[in-house]
């Protein structure tokens, strides 16, 4: 009986708080549809002709045999083949042994850029396969690049 009394006393307070946070659908604080510019439609067929686009010279690079402890770098070159400025928002790697540098400024149409990838083989051994994920204002918005290497132990007999 005591629990029922507590519930009956608390319920109206909880209900008032919940209703106070709700807004009616007629309020003018919603975001206008004109702000959202997504070229995709429910059918999956959208107009992507005015968007920027990546055209990479290559999407994979093999460093070959690398002596453990060696630091190697490769620059993935690309061209913006789209019709508007290309903006790279983030580049992430699959491993802490790999770091990147990428353009922070917009890349105009028909202009070139590069994403520099540096692999540190310290503490690594054997075949290495790492990915670099590029996020940009393209459609699709994600591009995955790949680096590989075979890390070998240094020959200490010399």
BELDA-V71082 format. One record per residue. N is the residue number from 1. RES is the residue in one small letter. PSI is psi in degrees with one decimal (999 if undefined). OMEGA is omega in radians with two decimals (NA if undefined). Layout:
BEGIN
n: <N;N>
res: <RES;RES>
psi: <PSI;PSI>
omega: <OMEGA;OMEGA>
END
This chain:
BEGIN
n: <1;2;3;4;5;6;7;8;9;10;11;12;13;14;15;16;17;18;19;20;21;22;23;24;25;26;27;28;29;30;31;32;33;34;35;36;37;38;39;40;41;42;43;44;45;46;47;48;49;50;51;52;53;54;55;56;57;58;59;60;61;62;63;64;65;66;67;68;69;70;71;72;73;74;75;76;77;78;79;80;81;82;83;84;85;86;87;88;89;90;91;92;93;94;95;96;97;98;99;100;101;102;103;104;105;106;107;108;109;110;111;112;113;114;115;116;117;118;119;120;121;122;123;124;125;126;127;128;129;130;131;132;133;134;135;136;137;138;139;140;141;142;143;144;145;146;147;148;149;150;151;152;153;154;155;156;157;158>
res: <x;x;x;x;x;x;x;x;x;x;x;x;x;x;x;x;x;x;x;x;x;x;x;x;x;x;x;x;x;x;x;x;x;x;x;x;x;x;x;x;x;x;x;x;x;x;x;x;x;x;x;x;x;x;x;x;x;x;x;x;x;x;x;x;x;x;x;x;x;x;x;x;x;x;x;x;x;x;x;x;x;x;x;x;x;x;x;x;x;x;x;x;x;x;x;x;x;x;x;x;x;x;x;x;x;x;x;x;x;x;x;x;x;x;x;x;x;x;x;x;x;x;x;x;x;x;x;x;x;x;x;x;x;x;x;x;x;x;x;x;x;x;x;x;x;x;x;x;x;x;x;x;x;x;x;x;x;x>
psi: <-39.1;-43.1;-37.9;-41.0;-40.8;-44.8;-41.6;-27.7;-34.7;-34.1;-48.6;-34.7;-46.3;-40.8;-41.9;-41.9;-43.5;-43.0;-30.3;-29.2;-13.1;146.4;147.0;154.3;-12.4;-2.7;155.5;14.6;7.5;159.6;130.8;146.7;-25.0;-18.2;-33.0;119.7;81.5;119.4;-14.3;150.8;177.9;-26.6;-11.5;0.6;104.9;170.8;102.6;9.3;-26.9;-0.4;160.0;162.5;142.6;140.2;99.0;143.9;-39.2;152.6;-2.5;146.3;131.5;116.4;-11.0;-145.9;128.7;132.0;132.8;130.8;-15.7;144.3;122.5;149.6;144.2;142.8;117.1;110.5;145.3;164.2;140.1;102.8;5.2;-169.1;9.1;170.9;135.7;126.8;118.9;118.6;-28.7;148.9;123.3;156.1;159.7;-4.5;146.8;-11.6;-3.7;128.6;159.3;159.1;138.2;159.1;132.5;-20.6;153.2;143.1;115.2;161.5;143.6;13.5;156.8;158.0;-179.6;156.1;114.6;128.6;125.5;126.5;126.2;114.8;3.6;126.1;6.7;156.9;146.3;-159.7;129.7;134.6;107.5;148.4;152.2;119.6;122.8;124.3;129.0;176.4;43.8;174.6;107.9;162.2;3.4;135.7;131.7;124.3;157.9;138.3;146.6;157.8;154.0;109.3;123.2;153.0;143.4;146.6;106.9;6.2;-9.2;999>
omega: <3.14;3.12;3.12;3.11;3.13;3.13;-3.12;3.13;-3.07;-3.05;3.14;3.13;3.14;3.14;3.12;3.12;-3.13;-3.12;3.13;-3.14;-3.10;3.07;3.08;-3.09;-3.13;-3.11;-3.05;3.13;3.13;-3.13;3.12;-3.11;-3.11;3.14;-3.11;-3.13;3.12;-3.08;-3.14;3.07;3.13;3.13;-3.11;-3.14;-3.13;3.11;3.13;-3.07;-3.10;-3.12;3.00;3.14;3.06;2.88;-3.13;3.06;3.00;-3.09;3.10;3.05;3.10;3.10;-3.11;3.13;-3.12;3.09;-3.11;-3.10;3.14;3.07;-3.09;-3.08;3.06;3.11;3.04;3.13;3.12;3.05;3.01;-3.12;-3.14;-3.07;3.08;-3.09;3.10;3.13;3.08;-3.08;-3.11;3.00;-3.14;-3.11;-3.11;-3.06;3.09;3.13;-3.09;3.09;-3.07;2.93;-3.13;-3.12;3.10;3.14;3.09;3.10;-3.11;3.08;3.13;3.10;-3.11;3.05;3.09;3.03;-3.10;-3.13;3.13;-3.13;3.09;-3.06;3.14;3.11;3.13;3.08;3.10;-3.08;3.14;-3.14;-3.06;3.11;3.09;-3.10;-3.10;3.07;-3.09;-3.14;3.12;3.08;0.06;-3.01;-3.08;3.07;-3.13;3.06;-3.07;3.00;3.07;3.09;2.99;-3.09;-3.14;3.11;3.10;3.11;-3.08;-3.11;-3.08;NA>
END
